């Protein structure tokens, strides 16, 4: 398992509801935390590791020894309040940063891996991370939410990612569109 980079098609794929949690999915989640820590991130969504599942992990401290490890399965966000601008980055677009305006507080419901319901109001950094990861599950990236002037500033960096992706695909290191969708369908039939 590895983190996929922009513009990998799974990053644009709307994730499906998880209906089954098994031992393998638990170990996938554990591996997602490890990949996130290795990449010095604070959140990681399933489609960032090429899985079409409504599931993301967060540790707002970014510290494997500290903070709280949170797993959100089938999350729903509502009741946005306030707004704030802060710089964001993304493990699928490493090195690219830009300001994003988001609600400063949201209400989240979800399930953890044991099937317990999560029902909480979050603000601050945690609210921002959760909204960023929730976006991933809808196929939305933070670069979709930045100003036109910020888009111009990051355009050449994004082009470099697009060029790298095309080169890798040409070298058969990334499967073609059809193969990507076939694999996603197989995972869906197991968990969704
Ligand atoms: Zn991200």
Boltz pocket constraint, residues with backbone or C-beta under 6 A from the ligand:
constraints:
  - pocket:
      binder: B
      contacts: [[A, 43], [A, 89], [A, 90], [A, 91], [A, 92], [A, 132], [A, 136]]
      max_distance: 6.0
